Amino acid sequence: MATHHSDGDFTEATPTGADVRHMPFLNIGNQSNYMIERFITQNMASKAVVPLGTAATADDGGNSDTGDTLYLINESPLDQGLAAIGQARYSRLWAPQWDDITVYDGLSFPLPDFRGLTYPGISFTYDETKLRLEILLDPLIPESVTYWTAGSWTYTGPVSLTESAAVNFDDNSLTATAALQAVDPIVSNVSKVTNPGVDPSSPFRMDRLYRDTSLANETPTFDLSGLTPAGAVERETSTSNSFRKITITVTAGDLIAGTWTFTSEDGLVVATINYDDDAETILSKLQVVDTCFDSVTIDNSTNFEISLYYAKRQFNGAGNGYYVLNNNVKAAIDISGLSHNGSGIAKEEAADTGILERLTVYPSSARITKAAHKLQTGDLVYVSPENFVVTRIDANTFDVALEDYNHQIALPQYQPIYYWYTRAKQVRSRFIFKFYILGVTPGITTPADIPSPAVVDHDYALLEALANQTEEITIGVTKPVIIFPGVYQVRLTNVSIFDLYDES
C-alpha cells in the first residue's frame, strides 16, 4: 500500500500517509465492494469542496491498488484542534462502482387463494377436503405458422455451371423436380410435403446419387437470396447400394456393326445405340430415356465391355424414370442387333455402390401469429430440438430463428402445478442489494432516476406471473436509502415462483 506525502506548503489536497481499506460487507463474505480512506492535511485557506461522485485523479492518490477507478463518496468533518490554528485535517472516502450483492436466505410466504380469480389459458381444479389446488396452464397452440412467404431460389449443378434452375417457394414436388433435373440429371427424390394447417411451406429435399467419387467435392450452388424469409442449405453425404451395373460383354472380340436398344418399362421411350458410339454419346442418349443414368464406361483392354451405371429408384414416366419401389429392373435391353467378331456376346446385371448426397433447402426462420397470447419479448419457444429466443415483430407476431430443417414449432407447454392454498410455506429467497452512485452509475443522476422493479404484491399479480411462466418474482423492494453520503442502496427480495408449489 503506497504512502503519499503532502506538498511542502500544504496548499494541495494531497493524501498524507497510506491508504486505509474498509470492507463494509465482509460479514457476508464480500471483499469486492470496498472503500479507500485517504487522509489530507492542508492550509485552511486552500481547502476546496469537491463534489461527491468525482473520480480520483493522480493528485488524489489515483486508482486503487487493484486498478479500480475510485469515486468520492464521503468527506469527514475537519479536525477542530488543527482548524483553530488554520490547518485543515480531514479524510476522504473513495469507492469503485459496486456490483450487486446477493444473499441467500429463507422466508415464510403466504400462499394465496386463487379461487374466484381467472386468467386466459389457466384452469383450476379444487379438492376442498384437502385444501388441494391443481393449476393447469393450457398449451399455447399457434394460430398460424408461416415459413416462406414469397420469392424463389436458384440451383446450379456442378456439371451445368452455365445453367441454373429457378424454384418458386410454393412449387410442388413435380414442378421442382422438372426444373432441377433440367440442369442436373442425377437429382432425384425431390420432395416438399405441404400441410396448409401447420406448415404451408415445407423444406425442399433432393437426392443426388452418383458413382464417380471425384464428384464428392463438387457441391452444387444455391442462391437463396430471393426467398422471404431467407433460406439455408444442409448437405449430407453417405454411401449407397442403390446403383445397378449392367454390362454388355463381347468375349475375345469387338463390336463391328449394328445397334442395341434400351427401352423404358412402359415401352414408350427407346434409346438406339450405335455399335461404335463413344461413352459420352451413349450416356447422352440413355439420359433422354432415363435421367437416373450416372455414367457409361467402355473397356476393350481384354474383352470389349460397355458398362452402364444407373440408380434404382421410382420415377413417374418418360423422362422421369420408371422403376418400381422394389427396385427390380423392368427396362428392356436388346442386343440382338449387334454384330461382333468374338466368340460370344452377353449382358449381366449386378449391384454397385454409389454416393448419396442429400441436399435440403429450408427457411431460416418461422413466423408465428397468435392472438391473445401470453408471450413476452425474449420468451423461449420450443423448436425441436433446441430452444430459440423469440423476436417480437408486433403485438401478435413473432419470428423464431431455425438452425436446421428438422424443426417443429410449439409455443410454451405447461404442466400442472399443485399446492396447498390458504397456508404459509417456507421458501428459499434471495436478497439482492443494488448500489447506485449519483452521476457515476449509468443513467443515474438524481435519486429519482433509481429504478423501482415490478413487485408481485397481490394474488392476481402472482397468477399473472405464473401464467407468463416467470421463473423468479420480486416480492419486496426497499426505497433507496443512503448508506454513505454518495451511495444509495436498494434491497430486492426475490423468490423462485415454483418454490411456492408442491412437487406432487
Summary of the structure (lengths in Angstrom):
residues: 504
radius of gyration: 39.8
end to end distance: 57.8
largest distance: 132.7
contacts: 1446
relative contact order: 0.15
helix: 11%
strand: 46%
